[in-house]
């Protein structure tokens, strides 16, 4: 099997400080589409024998040097072997053209991470969980509905990218006519792109920030466009996605079979965050007595990306200890 050769940054270039409690290294693995994925691996320095493992990805448009890496490093401090990976077409991972996304391929990315963890000598293959942040929370639930090897899933600030692409923010474009006009505009853009030989970029975080921007837009700006969470490889910090790169999300609802997840699921969200209804609706579909919805009081969203005093790491540790041990 031929896989891409990636050139990975070796110096520490995260948005969070390096922990002295874990060993960090860069690793690569491939998915079933032949795309090589780049990841940071975090291993507790006190580790011995086979460990429970967690794969982390997200938010949508972010890179492993941001929130995913912070989650992974912190959970490694608490005794888990973890990886934070860049999804296909993003960050240091392979895949061309760049800045694309796919509900199928990006779900496969999570499953490929489980493949990789399952064959590591220091990982117990029967004790593997995943964490999806924001847009990758929906991907994590989709992966958990497919992959019976995933024993526990956390979706933090769960965001359904297929629903927002099809229905708009707050379901404000949930009509056949609105979807038709959106499809029409995207198809017209494809012709423009084909003629020019380039791909128009869009989405991401608005810059400059309008004075009348709603809270959630200001919240994203405060994270991705400032020193707090800015990273040069992050699409949310720099320009956004290929405009037509998410087109297939409109027709492929990723939570279609989430009610069939038999393993443990924990969904976390801010009480007044703008997309909290995604988490509540997703949780309502889940069945069984090992599913839990945790609502954090207040208007928090990106606080759950990097604020260690807000992210309920004690809860995450207890959850994974219960279902991976």
N, C-alpha and C positions, 0 to 999 in steps of 0.2 A: 504494500500500500504506500503510494507516494503522498507525502504531506509537505505543506509549505514550510520553509525554513524562516523563522522569525528572528529579527534582531531586537532583543529586549533590553530596556534600560536597566542597568544594574545598580545604580545609585538610588538611595531612598528619595523618592519624589512624591510622597503621599501628602494629603492635606491634613494629616494627623501625625503626632509624634510617634517615633518608633518605640516599642515596648522592650524593656530589658528582660521580660519574663518569657519571651518566646524566641524561637529561631525562625528566621525568615529566609525564603529562597524563591526564585522564579522557576516556574515549571510550565510545560506545554502538554497539551493532549489534543486529540482530533475528534471531530464528530463524524457522523455517518454521511455527511455531504462532502467529506474530504477537506474540511476547513480546520486549520490548526488554531487552537485557542490558547491564549496566554493567561496565566494565573499567578497570583502570589500565594505561596503556601506558608502557613503559620503553624508551628509545632511547639507545644509547651516544652520548656527546657527540662522540666522534671519528668517528661514522658518516659514510660517504660511499657514494653509489650504492645499489643494491638489496641488502638484507641478508637472510640466513637468519632465519626467524622461528619463535617458539615460543609456543603458547598453554598456559596453566597454570590448573588448577582443583583444588579440594579443600583439605582433607579434607571428608568428608561432614558437613554441619552447620556448616562453617566459612565464613568470608568472605574475600574477596580481600585484606583488610587483615592477614591472618594469614600462614600458611605459604605460600600460593600467591604472595602478593606478594613474600615474601622470595626464593623460588625465581626469580621473574620478574626482580626487580631484580638479583640476583646474576648470572643468565645474561646480562642486558643489560650488566653490567660486563665480561663476557667476550666481547662482540662481537655478540650476537644482539638483534634487535628482539623484544620480548616483550610479551604482555598477560597479566594475571591477571584473571579474570572471576568474577563471582558467577553461579551457575547460576540458572535460572528459579525464581521464587517465593522467592528468598533474597537477603538483604543489600540492596544498592541496585538490584538487577535487578527487572524487572516481573513480572507474573503474579499472579493472584488465584484462590482464596484463598491467603494466605501460608502459609509453612512446609510446602509440599507437595514431593513428589519423585516422579519417574517414570523408570523405566529407559529408556523411549523418548524422552521429552522431554529428559532430561539427556544422553543420547547425542547428540541433535540439537544441544544447546547447544555441544558440542565441534565439531561439523560447521559450525555457524553461525560459530564463531570462525575456522575455516579459511576460510569464505566471506569474512569481513571482512578477514583478513590477505591473502588472495589479490588483493584489488583495491587495496591500498595502494601508492602510487607508490614507496615506499622499501623494499618487500618483494619478494624474488624468489619468485614463486608456485610455483616448482619446488623450493623449499627450506623447507618448512614442517613443523615437528614439534610434538608435544604432550607435556605432562607432567601426569599425574594423580596426586594424592597421596591415600593411604589409600583411602577409599571411592570416590574419583574415579579411582583407579588402575584399577579394574575397568571404569569407564565409558570410560576412555581406550583400553583394549584393545578394548572393544566398538566404539568409534568407529573405531579403526584397522582392524577387520575389515570395516567398511562403507565407509570413505572412502579411496579409492586415492590421493588427493592428499596424505595424511599419509605423509611419507617416513621418519619415525623417531618412536618412542613410548617414553617412560619412564613406568613405574609405580613410584612410590616408596612403600614400605610398602603394597603392593597389597592391597586388601580387597574381597572379593566381597559386595556388599550384598544381592544376590539370594540367595546361599547362606545368609548369616547370618539373613535374614528367614525363609527356608523351613526351615532346619535348626537355628537357634539357635547360640549361641556354642559353639565347639569341636564342632559337629555334635551337640550334646547333645539336640536335639529332632528328630532325623532319623527320623521315623516318620509314617505316614499318620494315626495317631490324634492325635499331638501337633500336626500341622498342622491337622487338623480342629478341634481345640479352640481353636487360635489363630484360625482363620478365624471360628469361631463367636463368640468374644469380640469380634473386630473388627467383625463385622456387627451385634452387639448395640450396640456403641458408636456405630455409624452412626445407629441409631434415636435414641439419646440426643442425639446432636449435632443431628440434624434437628429434633427437638422443641424444643431449646433455641436453635437458630439460631446456635450457636457451635461451635467445634472444640476438643476436648480436646487438650492438648499432652502429650507424653510423650517418653521416650527422652532424648537429650542426656546430660549428665554428672551423675551423682548428687550431690546436695547437700542436707544435709551428708554428708560422707564417712564411711561406717561404719568403725569401728576394724578390723574383720576383712575389709575390702575386699581383693580380690586385687590383685596388683601392677599389672596393666594398668588397673584402675579408678583406682588411685592415680596412675598415670602420666597418664591423661587429666585427672584433677582438677588435677594439678600444672601442666598446660599451660593448660587452658581457664578455670579458676576463679581463677587467680592473675595477678599483674601480668605474668608471663612471656608469656602468650598470650591474656589476656582481651580481648574486644572486645564492645561493647554490641550490635552487630548479629549476632553469632555465635549460632546456635541452640544450639551446644554450651556456650556460656557462659551462656545465658539460656533455660532451660525446655525446649528440645527441639522436635521436629517435631509436626505434626498426627498424632495417634495412628493414624488410618486412612490417612494420606497416603502411606504406603509399602506399602499392601496389595498392589498389583499386583506388587511385587518378588517375592512368593512364587511366582508362576506364570511368571516370565519370566527364565530363566537368561541372564545377559548374556554369558557366555563361550562360548556354544554353538558359534560359528564362529571362535573365536580361532585355531584351528590353520590357518586359511586366510589369516592375515595374511602378506603377502609382503614387507613392508618390515621395517626393523630394529626390534627391541624390546629394551629393557633393563629388567629388573625388579630393584628394590632392596628389601632387607628386613633387619631385625635378626635375628640368629641365634636369639635366645631370645624374640623378640616373640610375643605371644599368638596372632597371626594369621599367623605365618610359613608355616603349612601352606597358606594361600590362595595365596601367591606360588609355593611349590614346585609345587602342583598346577596352577596356571595355566601355569607355565613348562613343565611336563611335556607340556602339550598343544601347545605351539608347535613349528613345524617350520622347517627351513632352517638355514643356517649363520650367519645374522646375528642370532641371538637369544642373549641372555646373562642369567644370573641372578647377581646380586651380593649376597652375604650379609655384612652388617656384623657382626663379632664382638660378643658381649655382648647384654645384655637392653635393647636400644634400640628405641623405637617413636616416641614423640613427640620424642625427640632429633632424629629425621629430619624434624621439622617446622620446627625453628628453630635448631638448634645447628650453626653454620657450620663448626665444627671436626669434626663428625661426618658431616654431609651430604657425600657424595663429589662436590663440585662439579667437581673436576679430571676425574673420570671422566665426568660429564655433559657437560662441555665437549668432551672428546675424542670421546665418542660422537656428539654432534651435529655436530661438525666433520667426522667421518668420513662420516656418512650424509646431511648436508645440503650438503656441498660436493663 
